[in-house]
């Protein structure tokens, strides 16, 4: 049985098969959730990231989790919000490609950060729709495979945007 949940949690503390980092194209670390993940994983994470030759927007790459409670880190690069249609396509690709990669690696639980909603400026209400619809569509398309998806919310603002969508809109799509 697969599942899709969201909850207030610190992604560096969750014991999942993989957590999804909101990285940048260099994959060499940064602030926000990326900085928190590198700090908690320890310096070996950066060493492995250096071997990956970066990552394009919307793509995903995987490393081990080192000192994290999760076994692997999937690094994806969200779009810097510009207001253009391409943003939605790229953010959708982040969620879909991360789950495709997890399945290729035979992983069965994945926790996401709210990709692009910090420094990259994606409006939370719009990003919440993409996070929830893309992951639920993926689960439907992969109904032959057990996958537990957690959308971590670092604060109430993120949590409220997911709950608002689920309560008010999801039934009408
Ligand atoms: N656990 C879960 N979520 C978190 C945590 C945490 N420990 N810390 C922050 N968040 P951001 P972006 C949430 O800015 O917008 C980095 O420098 C936070 O509340 O981390 O994709 C990279 O290197 C927010 O909702 O990522 C890139 O250069 C969400 O994570 C750039 O930032 C994403 O915010 C990527 O920007």
Backbone and ligand atoms as CSV (ligand in chain L), in Angstrom:
chain,resi,resn,atom,element,x,y,z
A,1,UNK,N,N,0.837,-1.210,0.000
A,1,UNK,CA,C,0.000,0.000,0.000
A,1,UNK,C,C,0.870,1.258,0.000
A,2,UNK,N,N,0.595,2.156,-0.909
A,2,UNK,CA,C,1.323,3.421,-0.948
A,2,UNK,C,C,0.600,4.465,-0.116
A,3,UNK,N,N,1.283,5.571,0.161
A,3,UNK,CA,C,0.634,6.647,0.917
A,3,UNK,C,C,1.227,7.995,0.526
A,4,UNK,N,N,0.421,9.027,0.740
A,4,UNK,CA,C,0.865,10.409,0.528
A,4,UNK,C,C,0.439,11.227,1.737
A,5,UNK,N,N,1.424,11.822,2.411
A,5,UNK,CA,C,1.116,12.615,3.608
A,5,UNK,C,C,1.910,13.911,3.601
A,6,UNK,N,N,1.440,14.884,4.354
A,6,UNK,CA,C,2.283,16.049,4.631
A,6,UNK,C,C,2.219,16.323,6.120
A,7,UNK,N,N,3.334,16.784,6.669
A,7,UNK,CA,C,3.364,17.092,8.107
A,7,UNK,C,C,4.488,18.074,8.392
A,8,UNK,N,N,4.353,18.756,9.522
A,8,UNK,CA,C,5.425,19.649,9.951
A,8,UNK,C,C,6.564,18.785,10.437
A,9,UNK,N,N,7.702,18.862,9.770
A,9,UNK,CA,C,8.857,18.092,10.218
A,9,UNK,C,C,10.132,18.659,9.614
A,10,UNK,N,N,11.223,18.338,10.300
A,10,UNK,CA,C,12.556,18.720,9.836
A,10,UNK,C,C,13.074,17.562,8.995
A,11,UNK,N,N,13.323,17.812,7.724
A,11,UNK,CA,C,13.680,16.731,6.797
A,11,UNK,C,C,14.989,16.030,7.198
A,12,UNK,N,N,15.829,16.714,7.960
A,12,UNK,CA,C,17.094,16.091,8.376
A,12,UNK,C,C,16.883,15.061,9.473
A,13,UNK,N,N,15.667,14.995,10.013
A,13,UNK,CA,C,15.390,14.081,11.131
A,13,UNK,C,C,14.560,12.872,10.734
A,14,UNK,N,N,14.029,12.846,9.501
A,14,UNK,CA,C,13.093,11.759,9.167
A,14,UNK,C,C,13.840,10.514,8.665
A,15,UNK,N,N,13.463,9.340,9.159
A,15,UNK,CA,C,14.148,8.110,8.749
A,15,UNK,C,C,13.465,7.466,7.541
A,16,UNK,N,N,13.695,8.038,6.374
A,16,UNK,CA,C,13.094,7.514,5.145
A,16,UNK,C,C,14.167,6.835,4.288
A,17,UNK,N,N,13.739,6.096,3.265
A,17,UNK,CA,C,14.732,5.534,2.344
A,17,UNK,C,C,15.517,6.672,1.685
A,18,UNK,N,N,14.803,7.733,1.310
A,18,UNK,CA,C,15.486,8.895,0.722
A,18,UNK,C,C,14.777,10.178,1.109
A,19,UNK,N,N,15.561,11.241,1.265
A,19,UNK,CA,C,14.987,12.580,1.386
A,19,UNK,C,C,15.378,13.357,0.135
A,20,UNK,N,N,14.524,14.302,-0.258
A,20,UNK,CA,C,14.796,15.076,-1.469
A,20,UNK,C,C,15.245,16.479,-1.094
A,21,UNK,N,N,16.457,16.799,-1.516
A,21,UNK,CA,C,17.079,18.081,-1.238
A,21,UNK,C,C,16.736,19.086,-2.326
A,22,UNK,N,N,16.403,20.325,-1.917
A,22,UNK,CA,C,16.216,21.432,-2.867
A,22,UNK,C,C,17.576,22.074,-3.085
A,23,UNK,N,N,18.310,21.537,-4.051
A,23,UNK,CA,C,19.708,21.936,-4.264
A,23,UNK,C,C,19.810,23.033,-5.322
A,24,UNK,N,N,21.038,23.374,-5.677
A,24,UNK,CA,C,21.274,24.261,-6.835
A,24,UNK,C,C,22.077,23.477,-7.872
A,25,UNK,N,N,22.251,24.077,-9.059
A,25,UNK,CA,C,22.837,23.318,-10.178
A,25,UNK,C,C,24.240,22.807,-9.900
A,26,UNK,N,N,24.954,23.458,-9.002
A,26,UNK,CA,C,26.335,23.000,-8.722
A,26,UNK,C,C,26.345,21.731,-7.873
A,27,UNK,N,N,25.288,21.516,-7.123
A,27,UNK,CA,C,25.204,20.425,-6.126
A,27,UNK,C,C,26.307,20.528,-5.072
A,28,UNK,N,N,26.850,21.713,-4.894
A,28,UNK,CA,C,27.959,21.843,-3.946
A,28,UNK,C,C,27.533,22.518,-2.639
A,29,UNK,N,N,26.255,22.457,-2.345
A,29,UNK,CA,C,25.757,22.990,-1.079
A,29,UNK,C,C,25.275,24.419,-1.210
A,30,UNK,N,N,24.653,24.910,-0.148
A,30,UNK,CA,C,24.099,26.262,-0.147
A,30,UNK,C,C,23.441,26.518,1.183
A,31,UNK,N,N,22.443,27.407,1.184
A,31,UNK,CA,C,21.729,27.717,2.429
A,31,UNK,C,C,20.467,26.883,2.534
A,32,UNK,N,N,19.507,27.375,3.297
A,32,UNK,CA,C,18.190,26.736,3.404
A,32,UNK,C,C,18.265,25.260,3.748
A,33,UNK,N,N,17.376,24.503,3.130
A,33,UNK,CA,C,17.307,23.069,3.428
A,33,UNK,C,C,18.580,22.352,2.949
A,34,UNK,N,N,19.161,22.841,1.870
A,34,UNK,CA,C,20.402,22.272,1.328
A,34,UNK,C,C,21.517,22.342,2.392
A,35,UNK,N,N,21.670,23.531,2.985
A,35,UNK,CA,C,22.688,23.703,4.028
A,35,UNK,C,C,22.421,22.804,5.223
A,36,UNK,N,N,21.153,22.709,5.605
A,36,UNK,CA,C,20.787,21.883,6.769
A,36,UNK,C,C,21.090,20.405,6.494
A,37,UNK,N,N,20.809,19.950,5.276
A,37,UNK,CA,C,21.056,18.537,4.922
A,37,UNK,C,C,22.563,18.253,4.905
A,38,UNK,N,N,23.346,19.138,4.307
A,38,UNK,CA,C,24.802,18.921,4.280
A,38,UNK,C,C,25.383,18.924,5.693
A,39,UNK,N,N,24.877,19.823,6.539
A,39,UNK,CA,C,25.387,19.897,7.913
A,39,UNK,C,C,25.092,18.597,8.663
A,40,UNK,N,N,23.876,18.110,8.504
A,40,UNK,CA,C,23.476,16.898,9.240
A,40,UNK,C,C,24.124,15.637,8.656
A,41,UNK,N,N,24.352,15.632,7.345
A,41,UNK,CA,C,24.932,14.430,6.709
A,41,UNK,C,C,26.431,14.315,6.975
A,42,UNK,N,N,27.089,15.474,7.111
A,42,UNK,CA,C,28.539,15.473,7.317
A,42,UNK,C,C,29.287,15.684,6.007
A,43,UNK,N,N,30.603,15.911,6.097
A,43,UNK,CA,C,31.403,16.326,4.929
A,43,UNK,C,C,31.499,15.294,3.811
A,44,UNK,N,N,31.243,14.036,4.092
A,44,UNK,CA,C,31.306,13.033,3.016
A,44,UNK,C,C,30.251,13.280,1.945
A,45,UNK,N,N,29.140,13.911,2.335
A,45,UNK,CA,C,28.094,14.202,1.343
A,45,UNK,C,C,28.639,15.141,0.275
A,46,UNK,N,N,29.328,16.183,0.685
A,46,UNK,CA,C,29.898,17.118,-0.284
A,46,UNK,C,C,30.917,16.412,-1.175
A,47,UNK,N,N,31.717,15.539,-0.595
A,47,UNK,CA,C,32.712,14.804,-1.394
A,47,UNK,C,C,32.030,13.992,-2.496
A,48,UNK,N,N,30.936,13.313,-2.151
A,48,UNK,CA,C,30.231,12.543,-3.187
A,48,UNK,C,C,29.572,13.478,-4.203
A,49,UNK,N,N,29.001,14.584,-3.724
A,49,UNK,CA,C,28.355,15.536,-4.643
A,49,UNK,C,C,29.340,16.081,-5.673
A,50,UNK,N,N,30.594,16.243,-5.272
A,50,UNK,CA,C,31.613,16.769,-6.194
A,50,UNK,C,C,31.838,15.846,-7.383
A,51,UNK,N,N,31.484,14.581,-7.240
A,51,UNK,CA,C,31.701,13.618,-8.332
A,51,UNK,C,C,30.540,13.595,-9.340
A,52,UNK,N,N,29.482,14.351,-9.075
A,52,UNK,CA,C,28.255,14.220,-9.876
A,52,UNK,C,C,28.160,15.176,-11.066
A,53,UNK,N,N,29.070,16.124,-11.166
A,53,UNK,CA,C,29.052,17.101,-12.266
A,53,UNK,C,C,27.781,17.943,-12.322
A,54,UNK,N,N,27.270,18.312,-11.149
A,54,UNK,CA,C,26.118,19.204,-11.101
A,54,UNK,C,C,24.834,18.540,-11.565
A,55,UNK,N,N,23.797,19.365,-11.696
A,55,UNK,CA,C,22.464,18.841,-12.030
A,55,UNK,C,C,21.669,19.955,-12.688
A,56,UNK,N,N,20.952,19.612,-13.752
A,56,UNK,CA,C,20.132,20.618,-14.438
A,56,UNK,C,C,18.806,20.840,-13.698
A,57,UNK,N,N,18.211,21.970,-13.914
A,57,UNK,CA,C,16.907,22.276,-13.320
A,57,UNK,C,C,15.880,21.214,-13.733
A,58,UNK,N,N,15.164,20.708,-12.750
A,58,UNK,CA,C,14.136,19.692,-13.004
A,58,UNK,C,C,14.651,18.261,-12.981
A,59,UNK,N,N,15.980,18.097,-12.983
A,59,UNK,CA,C,16.568,16.746,-12.951
A,59,UNK,C,C,16.851,16.333,-11.508
A,60,UNK,N,N,17.263,15.070,-11.321
A,60,UNK,CA,C,17.534,14.573,-9.970
A,60,UNK,C,C,18.727,13.632,-10.001
A,61,UNK,N,N,19.547,13.693,-8.949
A,61,UNK,CA,C,20.690,12.779,-8.787
A,61,UNK,C,C,20.692,12.251,-7.358
A,62,UNK,N,N,21.313,11.103,-7.156
A,62,UNK,CA,C,21.228,10.468,-5.838
A,62,UNK,C,C,22.613,10.245,-5.222
A,63,UNK,N,N,22.673,10.418,-3.903
A,63,UNK,CA,C,23.885,10.086,-3.136
A,63,UNK,C,C,23.461,9.294,-1.905
A,64,UNK,N,N,24.457,8.813,-1.205
A,64,UNK,CA,C,24.169,8.201,0.100
A,64,UNK,C,C,23.791,9.285,1.112
A,65,UNK,N,N,23.244,8.849,2.252
A,65,UNK,CA,C,22.798,9.805,3.274
A,65,UNK,C,C,23.805,10.041,4.390
A,66,UNK,N,N,24.843,9.237,4.442
A,66,UNK,CA,C,25.901,9.382,5.448
A,66,UNK,C,C,25.313,9.476,6.865
A,67,UNK,N,N,25.538,10.588,7.584
A,67,UNK,CA,C,25.088,10.641,8.991
A,67,UNK,C,C,23.604,10.941,9.174
A,68,UNK,N,N,22.881,11.072,8.079
A,68,UNK,CA,C,21.431,11.327,8.185
A,68,UNK,C,C,20.710,10.047,8.591
A,69,UNK,N,N,19.537,10.173,9.196
A,69,UNK,CA,C,18.747,8.971,9.464
A,69,UNK,C,C,18.186,8.332,8.195
A,70,UNK,N,N,18.155,9.069,7.088
A,70,UNK,CA,C,17.719,8.493,5.807
A,70,UNK,C,C,18.904,7.881,5.074
A,71,UNK,N,N,18.613,6.832,4.288
A,71,UNK,CA,C,19.710,6.099,3.641
A,71,UNK,C,C,20.317,6.859,2.457
A,72,UNK,N,N,19.462,7.577,1.722
A,72,UNK,CA,C,19.914,8.266,0.509
A,72,UNK,C,C,19.401,9.701,0.486
A,73,UNK,N,N,20.111,10.529,-0.286
A,73,UNK,CA,C,19.622,11.884,-0.567
A,73,UNK,C,C,19.447,12.003,-2.078
A,74,UNK,N,N,18.253,12.388,-2.493
A,74,UNK,CA,C,18.009,12.699,-3.903
A,74,UNK,C,C,18.109,14.215,-4.016
A,75,UNK,N,N,19.005,14.664,-4.875
A,75,UNK,CA,C,19.238,16.101,-5.043
A,75,UNK,C,C,18.514,16.537,-6.304
A,76,UNK,N,N,17.602,17.473,-6.162
A,76,UNK,CA,C,16.927,17.998,-7.349
A,76,UNK,C,C,17.074,19.509,-7.335
A,77,UNK,N,N,16.951,20.115,-8.514
A,77,UNK,CA,C,17.130,21.560,-8.627
A,77,UNK,C,C,15.828,22.165,-9.132
A,78,UNK,N,N,15.186,22.919,-8.258
A,78,UNK,CA,C,13.935,23.567,-8.630
A,78,UNK,C,C,14.197,24.803,-9.476
A,79,UNK,N,N,13.141,25.317,-10.123
A,79,UNK,CA,C,13.291,26.547,-10.903
A,79,UNK,C,C,13.351,27.768,-9.989
A,80,UNK,N,N,14.110,28.770,-10.407
A,80,UNK,CA,C,14.021,30.097,-9.781
A,80,UNK,C,C,12.741,30.704,-10.341
A,81,UNK,N,N,11.813,31.090,-9.477
A,81,UNK,CA,C,10.491,31.513,-9.965
A,81,UNK,C,C,10.587,32.757,-10.842
A,82,UNK,N,N,9.969,32.651,-12.033
A,82,UNK,CA,C,9.994,33.786,-12.966
A,82,UNK,C,C,8.592,34.217,-13.370
A,83,UNK,N,N,7.582,33.391,-13.042
A,83,UNK,CA,C,6.212,33.705,-13.454
A,83,UNK,C,C,5.872,33.139,-14.829
A,84,UNK,N,N,6.809,32.452,-15.467
A,84,UNK,CA,C,6.544,31.878,-16.797
A,84,UNK,C,C,6.064,30.425,-16.690
A,85,UNK,N,N,5.448,29.932,-17.765
A,85,UNK,CA,C,4.878,28.573,-17.767
A,85,UNK,C,C,5.924,27.503,-17.490
A,86,UNK,N,N,7.151,27.785,-17.914
A,86,UNK,CA,C,8.253,26.848,-17.737
A,86,UNK,C,C,8.480,26.494,-16.254
A,87,UNK,N,N,8.185,27.428,-15.356
A,87,UNK,CA,C,8.376,27.174,-13.917
A,87,UNK,C,C,7.607,25.941,-13.491
A,88,UNK,N,N,6.339,25.885,-13.897
A,88,UNK,CA,C,5.470,24.785,-13.489
A,88,UNK,C,C,5.994,23.463,-14.039
A,89,UNK,N,N,6.408,23.501,-15.310
A,89,UNK,CA,C,6.943,22.290,-15.940
A,89,UNK,C,C,8.187,21.798,-15.195
A,90,UNK,N,N,9.067,22.739,-14.849
A,90,UNK,CA,C,10.321,22.360,-14.171
A,90,UNK,C,C,10.061,21.834,-12.759
A,91,UNK,N,N,9.163,22.473,-12.029
A,91,UNK,CA,C,8.895,22.015,-10.662
A,91,UNK,C,C,8.197,20.651,-10.688
A,92,UNK,N,N,7.305,20.466,-11.659
A,92,UNK,CA,C,6.675,19.155,-11.840
A,92,UNK,C,C,7.735,18.092,-12.120
A,93,UNK,N,N,8.693,18.421,-12.995
A,93,UNK,CA,C,9.770,17.481,-13.313
A,93,UNK,C,C,10.568,17.101,-12.071
A,94,UNK,N,N,10.806,18.062,-11.171
A,94,UNK,CA,C,11.569,17.766,-9.938
A,94,UNK,C,C,10.899,16.640,-9.158
A,95,UNK,N,N,9.591,16.764,-8.938
A,95,UNK,CA,C,8.885,15.748,-8.153
A,95,UNK,C,C,8.846,14.411,-8.912
A,96,UNK,N,N,8.543,14.474,-10.192
A,96,UNK,CA,C,8.400,13.234,-10.962
A,96,UNK,C,C,9.744,12.518,-11.116
A,97,UNK,N,N,10.776,13.260,-11.477
A,97,UNK,CA,C,12.090,12.635,-11.680
A,97,UNK,C,C,12.666,12.092,-10.373
A,98,UNK,N,N,12.391,12.762,-9.261
A,98,UNK,CA,C,12.872,12.259,-7.961
A,98,UNK,C,C,12.214,10.923,-7.638
A,99,UNK,N,N,10.909,10.830,-7.878
A,99,UNK,CA,C,10.211,9.564,-7.590
A,99,UNK,C,C,10.611,8.476,-8.586
A,100,UNK,N,N,10.807,8.846,-9.852
A,100,UNK,CA,C,11.275,7.849,-10.831
A,100,UNK,C,C,12.640,7.291,-10.412
A,101,UNK,N,N,13.529,8.170,-9.974
A,101,UNK,CA,C,14.870,7.743,-9.555
A,101,UNK,C,C,14.781,6.842,-8.320
A,102,UNK,N,N,13.910,7.209,-7.380
A,102,UNK,CA,C,13.728,6.374,-6.181
A,102,UNK,C,C,13.255,4.980,-6.580
A,103,UNK,N,N,12.337,4.929,-7.515
A,103,UNK,CA,C,11.838,3.613,-7.942
A,103,UNK,C,C,12.938,2.812,-8.643
A,104,UNK,N,N,13.696,3.478,-9.496
A,104,UNK,CA,C,14.822,2.785,-10.175
A,104,UNK,C,C,15.775,2.165,-9.167
A,105,UNK,N,N,15.939,2.845,-8.024
A,105,UNK,CA,C,16.869,2.356,-6.986
A,105,UNK,C,C,16.167,1.433,-5.987
A,106,UNK,N,N,14.920,1.096,-6.268
A,106,UNK,CA,C,14.146,0.181,-5.429
A,106,UNK,C,C,13.895,0.738,-4.021
A,107,UNK,N,N,13.723,2.042,-3.938
A,107,UNK,CA,C,13.414,2.689,-2.653
A,107,UNK,C,C,11.897,2.800,-2.516
A,108,UNK,N,N,11.427,2.721,-1.267
A,108,UNK,CA,C,9.978,2.675,-1.048
A,108,UNK,C,C,9.440,3.775,-0.135
A,109,UNK,N,N,10.298,4.675,0.334
A,109,UNK,CA,C,9.772,5.831,1.074
A,109,UNK,C,C,10.633,7.050,0.766
A,110,UNK,N,N,9.978,8.149,0.431
A,110,UNK,CA,C,10.665,9.376,0.014
A,110,UNK,C,C,10.023,10.577,0.694
A,111,UNK,N,N,10.867,11.394,1.334
A,111,UNK,CA,C,10.388,12.631,1.972
A,111,UNK,C,C,10.917,13.828,1.187
A,112,UNK,N,N,10.012,14.712,0.797
A,112,UNK,CA,C,10.380,15.897,0.024
A,112,UNK,C,C,10.450,17.137,0.896
A,113,UNK,N,N,11.346,18.054,0.539
A,113,UNK,CA,C,11.254,19.424,1.029
A,113,UNK,C,C,10.361,20.188,0.047
A,114,UNK,N,N,9.932,21.370,0.462
A,114,UNK,CA,C,9.062,22.181,-0.407
A,114,UNK,C,C,9.959,22.921,-1.408
A,115,UNK,N,N,10.282,22.207,-2.486
A,115,UNK,CA,C,11.270,22.656,-3.478
A,115,UNK,C,C,10.897,24.034,-4.057
A,116,UNK,N,N,11.876,24.890,-4.145
A,116,UNK,CA,C,11.770,26.241,-4.750
A,116,UNK,C,C,11.004,27.269,-3.923
A,117,UNK,N,N,10.470,26.882,-2.764
A,117,UNK,CA,C,9.592,27.835,-2.050
A,117,UNK,C,C,10.340,28.750,-1.085
A,118,UNK,N,N,11.657,28.622,-1.017
A,118,UNK,CA,C,12.449,29.502,-0.155
A,118,UNK,C,C,13.143,30.553,-1.003
A,119,UNK,N,N,14.465,30.447,-1.064
A,119,UNK,CA,C,15.287,31.408,-1.813
A,119,UNK,C,C,14.825,31.535,-3.273
A,120,UNK,N,N,14.334,30.467,-3.875
A,120,UNK,CA,C,13.965,30.494,-5.294
A,120,UNK,C,C,12.600,31.126,-5.557
A,121,UNK,N,N,11.886,31.500,-4.475
A,121,UNK,CA,C,10.755,32.415,-4.597
A,121,UNK,C,C,9.461,31.896,-5.200
A,122,UNK,N,N,9.279,30.569,-5.290
A,122,UNK,CA,C,8.032,30.048,-5.881
A,122,UNK,C,C,6.884,30.316,-4.920
A,123,UNK,N,N,5.801,30.928,-5.359
A,123,UNK,CA,C,4.680,31.188,-4.437
A,123,UNK,C,C,4.162,29.878,-3.839
A,124,UNK,N,N,3.996,29.892,-2.529
A,124,UNK,CA,C,3.669,28.648,-1.830
A,124,UNK,C,C,2.372,28.013,-2.293
A,125,UNK,N,N,1.355,28.823,-2.560
A,125,UNK,CA,C,0.074,28.225,-2.958
A,125,UNK,C,C,0.225,27.488,-4.285
A,126,UNK,N,N,0.955,28.085,-5.214
A,126,UNK,CA,C,1.171,27.435,-6.525
A,126,UNK,C,C,2.058,26.193,-6.381
A,127,UNK,N,N,3.095,26.288,-5.562
A,127,UNK,CA,C,4.008,25.147,-5.380
A,127,UNK,C,C,3.297,23.993,-4.682
A,128,UNK,N,N,2.377,24.311,-3.778
A,128,UNK,CA,C,1.640,23.267,-3.050
A,128,UNK,C,C,0.793,22.441,-4.013
A,129,UNK,N,N,0.143,23.110,-4.953
A,129,UNK,CA,C,-0.675,22.394,-5.947
A,129,UNK,C,C,0.199,21.430,-6.740
A,130,UNK,N,N,1.357,21.902,-7.161
A,130,UNK,CA,C,2.251,21.060,-7.975
A,130,UNK,C,C,2.771,19.880,-7.148
A,131,UNK,N,N,3.182,20.145,-5.907
A,131,UNK,CA,C,3.710,19.065,-5.058
A,131,UNK,C,C,2.649,17.983,-4.857
A,132,UNK,N,N,1.451,18.386,-4.513
A,132,UNK,CA,C,0.400,17.407,-4.206
A,132,UNK,C,C,-0.116,16.692,-5.452
A,133,UNK,N,N,-0.330,17.438,-6.531
A,133,UNK,CA,C,-0.896,16.781,-7.721
A,133,UNK,C,C,0.150,15.905,-8.418
A,134,UNK,N,N,1.393,16.350,-8.466
A,134,UNK,CA,C,2.411,15.548,-9.167
A,134,UNK,C,C,2.692,14.255,-8.422
A,135,UNK,N,N,2.796,14.341,-7.085
A,135,UNK,CA,C,3.090,13.113,-6.338
A,135,UNK,C,C,1.889,12.172,-6.365
A,136,UNK,N,N,0.675,12.706,-6.262
A,136,UNK,CA,C,-0.470,11.784,-6.289
A,136,UNK,C,C,-0.661,11.178,-7.673
A,137,UNK,N,N,-0.397,11.929,-8.728
A,137,UNK,CA,C,-0.457,11.363,-10.076
A,137,UNK,C,C,0.585,10.268,-10.241
A,138,UNK,N,N,1.788,10.521,-9.723
A,138,UNK,CA,C,2.854,9.501,-9.834
A,138,UNK,C,C,2.432,8.217,-9.118
A,139,UNK,N,N,1.845,8.362,-7.931
A,139,UNK,CA,C,1.420,7.167,-7.185
A,139,UNK,C,C,0.345,6.403,-7.960
A,140,UNK,N,N,-0.567,7.129,-8.584
A,140,UNK,CA,C,-1.588,6.461,-9.409
A,140,UNK,C,C,-0.969,5.761,-10.606
A,141,UNK,N,N,-0.011,6.424,-11.250
A,141,UNK,CA,C,0.644,5.846,-12.427
A,141,UNK,C,C,1.541,4.658,-12.061
A,142,UNK,N,N,1.924,4.585,-10.780
A,142,UNK,CA,C,2.830,3.511,-10.328
A,142,UNK,C,C,2.125,2.654,-9.276
A,143,UNK,N,N,0.876,2.332,-9.544
A,143,UNK,CA,C,0.068,1.626,-8.539
A,143,UNK,C,C,0.534,0.179,-8.329
A,144,UNK,N,N,1.440,-0.288,-9.191
A,144,UNK,CA,C,2.017,-1.626,-9.018
A,144,UNK,C,C,3.193,-1.612,-8.035
A,145,UNK,N,N,3.502,-0.464,-7.457
A,145,UNK,CA,C,4.729,-0.310,-6.651
A,145,UNK,C,C,4.378,0.392,-5.343
A,146,UNK,N,N,4.877,-0.131,-4.204
A,146,UNK,CA,C,4.603,0.506,-2.908
A,146,UNK,C,C,5.553,1.674,-2.680
A,147,UNK,N,N,4.973,2.835,-2.454
A,147,UNK,CA,C,5.802,4.021,-2.195
A,147,UNK,C,C,5.100,4.913,-1.172
A,148,UNK,N,N,5.813,5.239,-0.097
A,148,UNK,CA,C,5.295,6.191,0.889
A,148,UNK,C,C,5.944,7.547,0.647
A,149,UNK,N,N,5.109,8.537,0.371
A,149,UNK,CA,C,5.610,9.885,0.093
A,149,UNK,C,C,5.216,10.800,1.250
A,150,UNK,N,N,6.210,11.527,1.750
A,150,UNK,CA,C,5.974,12.532,2.791
A,150,UNK,C,C,6.401,13.885,2.237
A,151,UNK,N,N,5.502,14.860,2.312
A,151,UNK,CA,C,5.861,16.239,1.958
A,151,UNK,C,C,6.143,16.950,3.271
A,152,UNK,N,N,7.419,17.210,3.559
A,152,UNK,CA,C,7.737,17.848,4.846
A,152,UNK,C,C,7.449,19.340,4.762
A,153,UNK,N,N,6.933,19.852,5.872
A,153,UNK,CA,C,6.651,21.280,5.983
A,153,UNK,C,C,7.503,21.793,7.124
A,154,UNK,N,N,8.369,22.730,6.817
A,154,UNK,CA,C,9.285,23.210,7.840
A,154,UNK,C,C,8.589,24.198,8.765
A,155,UNK,N,N,7.519,24.779,8.282
A,155,UNK,CA,C,6.798,25.756,9.111
A,155,UNK,C,C,5.307,25.734,8.774
A,156,UNK,N,N,4.552,26.493,9.546
A,156,UNK,CA,C,3.095,26.512,9.370
A,156,UNK,C,C,2.656,27.050,8.019
A,157,UNK,N,N,3.431,27.964,7.470
A,157,UNK,CA,C,3.051,28.546,6.177
A,157,UNK,C,C,2.982,27.462,5.106
A,158,UNK,N,N,3.976,26.591,5.097
A,158,UNK,CA,C,3.991,25.510,4.105
A,158,UNK,C,C,2.844,24.537,4.398
A,159,UNK,N,N,2.714,24.176,5.667
A,159,UNK,CA,C,1.655,23.235,6.056
A,159,UNK,C,C,0.280,23.783,5.647
A,160,UNK,N,N,0.050,25.059,5.941
A,160,UNK,CA,C,-1.264,25.650,5.651
A,160,UNK,C,C,-1.549,25.666,4.152
A,161,UNK,N,N,-0.515,25.847,3.341
A,161,UNK,CA,C,-0.775,25.878,1.897
A,161,UNK,C,C,-1.143,24.494,1.377
A,162,UNK,N,N,-0.523,23.435,1.912
A,162,UNK,CA,C,-0.925,22.076,1.519
A,162,UNK,C,C,-2.345,21.799,2.014
A,163,UNK,N,N,-2.601,22.120,3.281
A,163,UNK,CA,C,-3.934,21.803,3.796
A,163,UNK,C,C,-5.012,22.593,3.101
A,164,UNK,N,N,-4.714,23.823,2.754
A,164,UNK,CA,C,-5.692,24.653,2.054
A,164,UNK,C,C,-6.066,24.007,0.717
A,165,UNK,N,N,-5.068,23.534,-0.011
A,165,UNK,CA,C,-5.355,22.906,-1.308
A,165,UNK,C,C,-6.183,21.633,-1.117
A,166,UNK,N,N,-5.785,20.800,-0.155
A,166,UNK,CA,C,-6.487,19.527,0.051
A,166,UNK,C,C,-7.941,19.782,0.466
A,167,UNK,N,N,-8.153,20.776,1.342
A,167,UNK,CA,C,-9.512,21.020,1.839
A,167,UNK,C,C,-10.405,21.718,0.828
A,168,UNK,N,N,-9.824,22.605,0.035
A,168,UNK,CA,C,-10.682,23.456,-0.789
A,168,UNK,C,C,-10.724,23.133,-2.268
A,169,UNK,N,N,-9.686,22.538,-2.796
A,169,UNK,CA,C,-9.600,22.433,-4.250
A,169,UNK,C,C,-9.441,21.025,-4.794
A,170,UNK,N,N,-8.841,20.130,-4.036
A,170,UNK,CA,C,-8.406,18.882,-4.655
A,170,UNK,C,C,-9.568,18.077,-5.215
A,171,UNK,N,N,-10.747,18.193,-4.601
A,171,UNK,CA,C,-11.885,17.436,-5.089
A,171,UNK,C,C,-12.417,17.947,-6.413
A,172,UNK,N,N,-12.129,19.211,-6.736
A,172,UNK,CA,C,-12.738,19.807,-7.927
A,172,UNK,C,C,-11.872,19.670,-9.176
A,173,UNK,N,N,-10.703,19.015,-9.034
A,173,UNK,CA,C,-9.838,18.852,-10.218
A,173,UNK,C,C,-10.137,17.573,-10.966
L,1,LIG,N1,N,13.460,20.573,6.677
L,1,LIG,C1,C,12.425,20.739,5.808
L,1,LIG,N2,N,12.261,21.875,5.098
L,1,LIG,C2,C,13.150,22.882,5.266
L,1,LIG,C3,C,14.258,22.798,6.146
L,1,LIG,C4,C,14.396,21.563,6.864
L,1,LIG,N3,N,15.402,21.355,7.716
L,1,LIG,N4,N,14.949,23.964,6.067
L,1,LIG,C5,C,14.289,24.754,5.198
L,1,LIG,N5,N,13.204,24.104,4.714
L,1,LIG,P1,P,15.158,26.670,0.210
L,1,LIG,P2,P,14.837,26.679,-2.725
L,1,LIG,C6,C,12.200,24.560,3.727
L,1,LIG,O1,O,15.464,28.133,0.201
L,1,LIG,O2,O,13.816,27.756,-2.643
L,1,LIG,C7,C,19.830,26.799,-1.314
L,1,LIG,O3,O,20.812,27.730,-1.012
L,1,LIG,C8,C,11.953,26.055,3.657
L,1,LIG,O4,O,11.024,26.435,4.652
L,1,LIG,O5,O,15.991,25.783,1.063
L,1,LIG,O6,O,14.582,25.500,-3.626
L,1,LIG,C9,C,20.211,25.902,-2.484
L,1,LIG,O7,O,21.591,25.619,-2.505
L,1,LIG,C10,C,11.374,26.205,2.247
L,1,LIG,O8,O,9.944,26.072,2.283
L,1,LIG,O9,O,15.223,26.041,-1.303
L,1,LIG,C11,C,19.785,26.716,-3.663
L,1,LIG,O10,O,20.762,27.660,-4.021
L,1,LIG,C12,C,11.943,25.021,1.487
L,1,LIG,O11,O,12.670,24.249,2.440
L,1,LIG,C13,C,18.544,27.422,-3.175
L,1,LIG,O12,O,18.675,27.497,-1.760
L,1,LIG,C14,C,12.872,25.347,0.340
L,1,LIG,O13,O,13.634,26.516,0.616
L,1,LIG,C15,C,17.300,26.622,-3.485
L,1,LIG,O14,O,16.188,27.383,-3.153
